[in-house]
């Protein structure tokens, strides 16, 4: 697995954790709903057809999430995205840079 995919996995995990903490009062462990979404997202990333040339999820031309899961992950991104720069600044900046690059 490429460094690009590993960074994407890390970013998604951090965003889900921020959301869960803010909405489900989960400080240490994810609630079952967020655990399910995290597993689903990791599975989608492992099986990404773009491999190491994967764009960031927001810029991906292929929607590999089922509609219900896509809706949930968008809610998480809308909530967690703006908070990432304050809570996980390095990950947020790396994600922004990855968004500009087509292949890393």
C-alpha positions as CSV (number, residue, x, y, z in Angstrom):
1,X,0.0,0.0,0.0
2,X,1.3,3.4,-0.9
3,X,2.1,6.3,1.5
4,X,-0.7,8.2,-0.2
5,X,-3.3,5.6,0.8
6,X,-1.9,5.3,4.3
7,X,-2.2,9.1,4.7
8,X,-5.8,8.9,3.4
9,X,-6.6,6.1,5.9
10,X,-5.1,8.1,8.7
11,X,-7.0,11.2,7.8
12,X,-10.4,9.4,7.5
13,X,-9.8,7.8,10.9
14,X,-9.0,11.1,12.5
15,X,-12.1,12.7,11.0
16,X,-14.3,9.9,12.2
17,X,-12.9,10.2,15.7
18,X,-13.5,13.9,15.8
19,X,-17.0,13.5,14.7
20,X,-17.7,10.7,17.1
21,X,-16.3,12.6,20.0
22,X,-18.4,15.7,19.1
23,X,-21.6,13.9,18.4
24,X,-21.6,10.6,20.4
25,X,-19.5,11.7,23.4
26,X,-16.9,9.0,22.7
27,X,-13.5,10.0,24.1
28,X,-11.5,6.8,23.8
29,X,-13.3,4.4,21.6
30,X,-15.6,4.9,18.7
31,X,-19.3,4.1,19.1
32,X,-20.6,1.1,17.1
33,X,-22.0,3.3,14.4
34,X,-18.7,5.1,13.8
35,X,-16.7,1.8,14.1
36,X,-18.9,0.4,11.3
37,X,-18.2,3.4,9.1
38,X,-14.5,3.4,9.8
39,X,-14.3,-0.3,8.8
40,X,-16.2,0.3,5.7
41,X,-14.0,3.3,4.7
42,X,-10.8,1.3,5.4
43,X,-12.1,-1.5,3.2
44,X,-13.0,0.9,0.4
45,X,-9.5,2.4,0.6
46,X,-7.8,-1.0,0.5
47,X,-9.7,-1.9,-2.6
48,X,-9.3,1.4,-4.3
49,X,-8.8,0.9,-8.1
50,X,-6.4,3.9,-8.3
51,X,-3.9,2.3,-5.9
52,X,-0.9,4.6,-5.2
53,X,-2.3,7.2,-7.6
54,X,-5.5,7.7,-5.6
55,X,-6.8,11.2,-5.5
56,X,-8.3,12.5,-2.2
57,X,-11.8,11.1,-1.7
58,X,-13.4,14.5,-2.3
59,X,-11.8,14.7,-5.7
60,X,-12.2,11.1,-6.7
61,X,-14.1,10.5,-10.0
62,X,-15.4,7.1,-8.7
63,X,-18.0,6.9,-5.9
64,X,-17.2,3.6,-4.3
65,X,-19.4,4.2,-1.2
66,X,-23.0,3.0,-1.1
67,X,-25.3,6.1,-1.1
68,X,-26.1,5.7,2.7
69,X,-22.5,5.4,3.6
70,X,-21.5,8.3,1.3
71,X,-24.1,10.5,3.1
72,X,-22.6,9.5,6.5
73,X,-19.0,10.2,5.5
74,X,-20.0,13.6,4.0
75,X,-21.6,14.6,7.3
76,X,-18.3,13.6,9.0
77,X,-16.2,15.5,6.5
78,X,-18.4,18.6,6.8
79,X,-18.1,18.5,10.6
80,X,-14.5,17.4,11.0
81,X,-12.9,19.0,8.0
82,X,-12.7,22.6,9.4
83,X,-11.6,21.3,12.8
84,X,-8.7,19.3,11.4
85,X,-6.5,22.3,10.9
86,X,-6.7,23.0,14.7
87,X,-6.7,19.5,16.1
88,X,-4.4,17.7,13.5
89,X,-2.7,20.5,11.6
90,X,0.0,18.3,10.0
91,X,-2.5,15.8,8.7
92,X,-4.7,18.6,7.4
93,X,-1.9,20.2,5.5
94,X,-0.7,16.9,4.1
95,X,-4.3,16.2,3.0
96,X,-4.5,19.6,1.3
97,X,-1.2,19.0,-0.5
98,X,-2.4,15.5,-1.6
99,X,-5.5,17.2,-3.0
100,X,-3.4,19.2,-5.4
101,X,-1.3,16.3,-6.5
102,X,-2.8,13.7,-8.9
103,X,-0.2,11.0,-8.1
104,X,2.1,10.9,-5.1
